[in-house]
Amino acid sequence: MAWTEVDGRLAVRLRFADFKAAFKFMQQVAEIADAQEHHPEWSNVYNLVEISLTTHDSGNQLTAKDYALADAISALPMFKTAKVEAL
């Protein structure tokens, strides 16, 4: 799994070909997050997307919701073609 537990969060840093690809990926993640009613903390600078997951209504602890969202994000074809970078 490309995700890493850091400071009580699940996190990943992904590099895409360009800004458009990064933004398209973020749009796909937004659809999944809305469907699961669980939303990431994330940032985007040009072709780099960083995602961090915890469950806010559980005191910012990792829960099954975080692992389910990470699994769904990881299943996206764009996730599989992105370059995973160290956190």
Chimera marker file (.cmm) of the C-alpha trace (Angstrom):
<marker_set name="trace">
<marker id="1" x="0.000" y="0.000" z="0.000" r="1" g="1" b="0" radius="0.5"/>
<marker id="2" x="1.355" y="3.438" z="-0.895" r="1" g="1" b="0" radius="0.5"/>
<marker id="3" x="-0.268" y="4.965" z="2.168" r="1" g="1" b="0" radius="0.5"/>
<marker id="4" x="1.791" y="5.578" z="5.291" r="1" g="1" b="0" radius="0.5"/>
<marker id="5" x="0.674" y="6.080" z="8.867" r="1" g="1" b="0" radius="0.5"/>
<marker id="6" x="2.208" y="9.371" z="10.005" r="1" g="1" b="0" radius="0.5"/>
<marker id="7" x="1.310" y="11.147" z="13.240" r="1" g="1" b="0" radius="0.5"/>
<marker id="8" x="-1.941" y="9.197" z="13.578" r="1" g="1" b="0" radius="0.5"/>
<marker id="9" x="-3.032" y="9.800" z="9.986" r="1" g="1" b="0" radius="0.5"/>
<marker id="10" x="-3.009" y="7.878" z="6.728" r="1" g="1" b="0" radius="0.5"/>
<marker id="11" x="-1.047" y="9.910" z="4.224" r="1" g="1" b="0" radius="0.5"/>
<marker id="12" x="0.214" y="9.751" z="0.666" r="1" g="1" b="0" radius="0.5"/>
<marker id="13" x="2.088" y="12.118" z="-1.679" r="1" g="1" b="0" radius="0.5"/>
<marker id="14" x="1.513" y="11.662" z="-5.417" r="1" g="1" b="0" radius="0.5"/>
<marker id="15" x="3.176" y="13.330" z="-8.401" r="1" g="1" b="0" radius="0.5"/>
<marker id="16" x="1.334" y="13.516" z="-11.727" r="1" g="1" b="0" radius="0.5"/>
<marker id="17" x="2.418" y="14.513" z="-15.229" r="1" g="1" b="0" radius="0.5"/>
<marker id="18" x="1.061" y="18.040" z="-14.894" r="1" g="1" b="0" radius="0.5"/>
<marker id="19" x="-1.471" y="20.251" z="-13.111" r="1" g="1" b="0" radius="0.5"/>
<marker id="20" x="-4.399" y="19.080" z="-15.258" r="1" g="1" b="0" radius="0.5"/>
<marker id="21" x="-3.759" y="15.451" z="-14.360" r="1" g="1" b="0" radius="0.5"/>
<marker id="22" x="-3.434" y="16.275" z="-10.655" r="1" g="1" b="0" radius="0.5"/>
<marker id="23" x="-6.661" y="18.254" z="-10.727" r="1" g="1" b="0" radius="0.5"/>
<marker id="24" x="-8.512" y="15.522" z="-12.629" r="1" g="1" b="0" radius="0.5"/>
<marker id="25" x="-7.392" y="13.026" z="-9.985" r="1" g="1" b="0" radius="0.5"/>
<marker id="26" x="-8.618" y="15.335" z="-7.224" r="1" g="1" b="0" radius="0.5"/>
<marker id="27" x="-11.999" y="15.584" z="-8.944" r="1" g="1" b="0" radius="0.5"/>
<marker id="28" x="-12.254" y="11.788" z="-8.975" r="1" g="1" b="0" radius="0.5"/>
<marker id="29" x="-11.312" y="11.638" z="-5.290" r="1" g="1" b="0" radius="0.5"/>
<marker id="30" x="-13.942" y="14.285" z="-4.501" r="1" g="1" b="0" radius="0.5"/>
<marker id="31" x="-16.647" y="12.091" z="-6.063" r="1" g="1" b="0" radius="0.5"/>
<marker id="32" x="-15.580" y="9.103" z="-3.981" r="1" g="1" b="0" radius="0.5"/>
<marker id="33" x="-15.308" y="11.183" z="-0.801" r="1" g="1" b="0" radius="0.5"/>
<marker id="34" x="-18.806" y="12.586" z="-1.272" r="1" g="1" b="0" radius="0.5"/>
<marker id="35" x="-20.225" y="9.135" z="-1.938" r="1" g="1" b="0" radius="0.5"/>
<marker id="36" x="-18.604" y="7.820" z="1.256" r="1" g="1" b="0" radius="0.5"/>
<marker id="37" x="-19.446" y="10.997" z="3.196" r="1" g="1" b="0" radius="0.5"/>
<marker id="38" x="-15.837" y="11.109" z="4.358" r="1" g="1" b="0" radius="0.5"/>
<marker id="39" x="-13.552" y="13.890" z="3.154" r="1" g="1" b="0" radius="0.5"/>
<marker id="40" x="-9.767" y="14.146" z="3.066" r="1" g="1" b="0" radius="0.5"/>
<marker id="41" x="-7.459" y="16.904" z="4.079" r="1" g="1" b="0" radius="0.5"/>
<marker id="42" x="-5.347" y="17.589" z="1.034" r="1" g="1" b="0" radius="0.5"/>
<marker id="43" x="-3.173" y="20.040" z="-0.806" r="1" g="1" b="0" radius="0.5"/>
<marker id="44" x="-2.145" y="20.552" z="-4.387" r="1" g="1" b="0" radius="0.5"/>
<marker id="45" x="0.825" y="22.425" z="-5.799" r="1" g="1" b="0" radius="0.5"/>
<marker id="46" x="1.130" y="22.119" z="-9.576" r="1" g="1" b="0" radius="0.5"/>
<marker id="47" x="1.484" y="18.356" z="-10.191" r="1" g="1" b="0" radius="0.5"/>
<marker id="48" x="1.828" y="17.276" z="-6.543" r="1" g="1" b="0" radius="0.5"/>
<marker id="49" x="-1.141" y="16.096" z="-4.471" r="1" g="1" b="0" radius="0.5"/>
<marker id="50" x="-0.842" y="15.290" z="-0.776" r="1" g="1" b="0" radius="0.5"/>
<marker id="51" x="-3.717" y="13.537" z="0.990" r="1" g="1" b="0" radius="0.5"/>
<marker id="52" x="-4.151" y="12.996" z="4.712" r="1" g="1" b="0" radius="0.5"/>
<marker id="53" x="-6.962" y="10.979" z="6.286" r="1" g="1" b="0" radius="0.5"/>
<marker id="54" x="-8.376" y="10.841" z="9.814" r="1" g="1" b="0" radius="0.5"/>
<marker id="55" x="-11.926" y="10.703" z="11.102" r="1" g="1" b="0" radius="0.5"/>
<marker id="56" x="-12.719" y="14.104" z="12.572" r="1" g="1" b="0" radius="0.5"/>
<marker id="57" x="-15.903" y="13.031" z="14.345" r="1" g="1" b="0" radius="0.5"/>
<marker id="58" x="-13.914" y="10.299" z="16.129" r="1" g="1" b="0" radius="0.5"/>
<marker id="59" x="-11.414" y="12.712" z="17.632" r="1" g="1" b="0" radius="0.5"/>
<marker id="60" x="-9.082" y="12.672" z="14.612" r="1" g="1" b="0" radius="0.5"/>
<marker id="61" x="-8.386" y="8.975" z="15.075" r="1" g="1" b="0" radius="0.5"/>
<marker id="62" x="-7.885" y="6.474" z="12.287" r="1" g="1" b="0" radius="0.5"/>
<marker id="63" x="-11.028" y="4.437" z="11.712" r="1" g="1" b="0" radius="0.5"/>
<marker id="64" x="-12.388" y="1.987" z="9.170" r="1" g="1" b="0" radius="0.5"/>
<marker id="65" x="-13.698" y="5.009" z="7.224" r="1" g="1" b="0" radius="0.5"/>
<marker id="66" x="-10.134" y="6.156" z="6.568" r="1" g="1" b="0" radius="0.5"/>
<marker id="67" x="-8.968" y="2.762" z="5.375" r="1" g="1" b="0" radius="0.5"/>
<marker id="68" x="-12.051" y="2.374" z="3.155" r="1" g="1" b="0" radius="0.5"/>
<marker id="69" x="-11.467" y="5.779" z="1.564" r="1" g="1" b="0" radius="0.5"/>
<marker id="70" x="-7.748" y="5.053" z="1.085" r="1" g="1" b="0" radius="0.5"/>
<marker id="71" x="-8.602" y="1.740" z="-0.589" r="1" g="1" b="0" radius="0.5"/>
<marker id="72" x="-11.128" y="3.410" z="-2.911" r="1" g="1" b="0" radius="0.5"/>
<marker id="73" x="-8.654" y="6.161" z="-3.840" r="1" g="1" b="0" radius="0.5"/>
<marker id="74" x="-5.908" y="3.579" z="-4.412" r="1" g="1" b="0" radius="0.5"/>
<marker id="75" x="-8.174" y="1.712" z="-6.843" r="1" g="1" b="0" radius="0.5"/>
<marker id="76" x="-8.382" y="4.707" z="-9.190" r="1" g="1" b="0" radius="0.5"/>
<marker id="77" x="-6.396" y="4.149" z="-12.401" r="1" g="1" b="0" radius="0.5"/>
<marker id="78" x="-4.800" y="7.594" z="-12.023" r="1" g="1" b="0" radius="0.5"/>
<marker id="79" x="-3.545" y="6.639" z="-8.559" r="1" g="1" b="0" radius="0.5"/>
<marker id="80" x="-1.835" y="3.598" z="-10.028" r="1" g="1" b="0" radius="0.5"/>
<marker id="81" x="-0.009" y="5.661" z="-12.654" r="1" g="1" b="0" radius="0.5"/>
<marker id="82" x="1.061" y="8.484" z="-10.326" r="1" g="1" b="0" radius="0.5"/>
<marker id="83" x="4.532" y="8.516" z="-8.821" r="1" g="1" b="0" radius="0.5"/>
<marker id="84" x="4.338" y="7.902" z="-5.068" r="1" g="1" b="0" radius="0.5"/>
<marker id="85" x="6.830" y="10.106" z="-3.242" r="1" g="1" b="0" radius="0.5"/>
<marker id="86" x="8.204" y="9.844" z="0.257" r="1" g="1" b="0" radius="0.5"/>
<marker id="87" x="6.498" y="11.927" z="2.899" r="1" g="1" b="0" radius="0.5"/>
<link id1="1" id2="2" r="1" g="1" b="0" radius="0.2"/>
<link id1="2" id2="3" r="1" g="1" b="0" radius="0.2"/>
<link id1="3" id2="4" r="1" g="1" b="0" radius="0.2"/>
<link id1="4" id2="5" r="1" g="1" b="0" radius="0.2"/>
<link id1="5" id2="6" r="1" g="1" b="0" radius="0.2"/>
<link id1="6" id2="7" r="1" g="1" b="0" radius="0.2"/>
<link id1="7" id2="8" r="1" g="1" b="0" radius="0.2"/>
<link id1="8" id2="9" r="1" g="1" b="0" radius="0.2"/>
<link id1="9" id2="10" r="1" g="1" b="0" radius="0.2"/>
<link id1="10" id2="11" r="1" g="1" b="0" radius="0.2"/>
<link id1="11" id2="12" r="1" g="1" b="0" radius="0.2"/>
<link id1="12" id2="13" r="1" g="1" b="0" radius="0.2"/>
<link id1="13" id2="14" r="1" g="1" b="0" radius="0.2"/>
<link id1="14" id2="15" r="1" g="1" b="0" radius="0.2"/>
<link id1="15" id2="16" r="1" g="1" b="0" radius="0.2"/>
<link id1="16" id2="17" r="1" g="1" b="0" radius="0.2"/>
<link id1="17" id2="18" r="1" g="1" b="0" radius="0.2"/>
<link id1="18" id2="19" r="1" g="1" b="0" radius="0.2"/>
<link id1="19" id2="20" r="1" g="1" b="0" radius="0.2"/>
<link id1="20" id2="21" r="1" g="1" b="0" radius="0.2"/>
<link id1="21" id2="22" r="1" g="1" b="0" radius="0.2"/>
<link id1="22" id2="23" r="1" g="1" b="0" radius="0.2"/>
<link id1="23" id2="24" r="1" g="1" b="0" radius="0.2"/>
<link id1="24" id2="25" r="1" g="1" b="0" radius="0.2"/>
<link id1="25" id2="26" r="1" g="1" b="0" radius="0.2"/>
<link id1="26" id2="27" r="1" g="1" b="0" radius="0.2"/>
<link id1="27" id2="28" r="1" g="1" b="0" radius="0.2"/>
<link id1="28" id2="29" r="1" g="1" b="0" radius="0.2"/>
<link id1="29" id2="30" r="1" g="1" b="0" radius="0.2"/>
<link id1="30" id2="31" r="1" g="1" b="0" radius="0.2"/>
<link id1="31" id2="32" r="1" g="1" b="0" radius="0.2"/>
<link id1="32" id2="33" r="1" g="1" b="0" radius="0.2"/>
<link id1="33" id2="34" r="1" g="1" b="0" radius="0.2"/>
<link id1="34" id2="35" r="1" g="1" b="0" radius="0.2"/>
<link id1="35" id2="36" r="1" g="1" b="0" radius="0.2"/>
<link id1="36" id2="37" r="1" g="1" b="0" radius="0.2"/>
<link id1="37" id2="38" r="1" g="1" b="0" radius="0.2"/>
<link id1="38" id2="39" r="1" g="1" b="0" radius="0.2"/>
<link id1="39" id2="40" r="1" g="1" b="0" radius="0.2"/>
<link id1="40" id2="41" r="1" g="1" b="0" radius="0.2"/>
<link id1="41" id2="42" r="1" g="1" b="0" radius="0.2"/>
<link id1="42" id2="43" r="1" g="1" b="0" radius="0.2"/>
<link id1="43" id2="44" r="1" g="1" b="0" radius="0.2"/>
<link id1="44" id2="45" r="1" g="1" b="0" radius="0.2"/>
<link id1="45" id2="46" r="1" g="1" b="0" radius="0.2"/>
<link id1="46" id2="47" r="1" g="1" b="0" radius="0.2"/>
<link id1="47" id2="48" r="1" g="1" b="0" radius="0.2"/>
<link id1="48" id2="49" r="1" g="1" b="0" radius="0.2"/>
<link id1="49" id2="50" r="1" g="1" b="0" radius="0.2"/>
<link id1="50" id2="51" r="1" g="1" b="0" radius="0.2"/>
<link id1="51" id2="52" r="1" g="1" b="0" radius="0.2"/>
<link id1="52" id2="53" r="1" g="1" b="0" radius="0.2"/>
<link id1="53" id2="54" r="1" g="1" b="0" radius="0.2"/>
<link id1="54" id2="55" r="1" g="1" b="0" radius="0.2"/>
<link id1="55" id2="56" r="1" g="1" b="0" radius="0.2"/>
<link id1="56" id2="57" r="1" g="1" b="0" radius="0.2"/>
<link id1="57" id2="58" r="1" g="1" b="0" radius="0.2"/>
<link id1="58" id2="59" r="1" g="1" b="0" radius="0.2"/>
<link id1="59" id2="60" r="1" g="1" b="0" radius="0.2"/>
<link id1="60" id2="61" r="1" g="1" b="0" radius="0.2"/>
<link id1="61" id2="62" r="1" g="1" b="0" radius="0.2"/>
<link id1="62" id2="63" r="1" g="1" b="0" radius="0.2"/>
<link id1="63" id2="64" r="1" g="1" b="0" radius="0.2"/>
<link id1="64" id2="65" r="1" g="1" b="0" radius="0.2"/>
<link id1="65" id2="66" r="1" g="1" b="0" radius="0.2"/>
<link id1="66" id2="67" r="1" g="1" b="0" radius="0.2"/>
<link id1="67" id2="68" r="1" g="1" b="0" radius="0.2"/>
<link id1="68" id2="69" r="1" g="1" b="0" radius="0.2"/>
<link id1="69" id2="70" r="1" g="1" b="0" radius="0.2"/>
<link id1="70" id2="71" r="1" g="1" b="0" radius="0.2"/>
<link id1="71" id2="72" r="1" g="1" b="0" radius="0.2"/>
<link id1="72" id2="73" r="1" g="1" b="0" radius="0.2"/>
<link id1="73" id2="74" r="1" g="1" b="0" radius="0.2"/>
<link id1="74" id2="75" r="1" g="1" b="0" radius="0.2"/>
<link id1="75" id2="76" r="1" g="1" b="0" radius="0.2"/>
<link id1="76" id2="77" r="1" g="1" b="0" radius="0.2"/>
<link id1="77" id2="78" r="1" g="1" b="0" radius="0.2"/>
<link id1="78" id2="79" r="1" g="1" b="0" radius="0.2"/>
<link id1="79" id2="80" r="1" g="1" b="0" radius="0.2"/>
<link id1="80" id2="81" r="1" g="1" b="0" radius="0.2"/>
<link id1="81" id2="82" r="1" g="1" b="0" radius="0.2"/>
<link id1="82" id2="83" r="1" g="1" b="0" radius="0.2"/>
<link id1="83" id2="84" r="1" g="1" b="0" radius="0.2"/>
<link id1="84" id2="85" r="1" g="1" b="0" radius="0.2"/>
<link id1="85" id2="86" r="1" g="1" b="0" radius="0.2"/>
<link id1="86" id2="87" r="1" g="1" b="0" radius="0.2"/>
</marker_set>
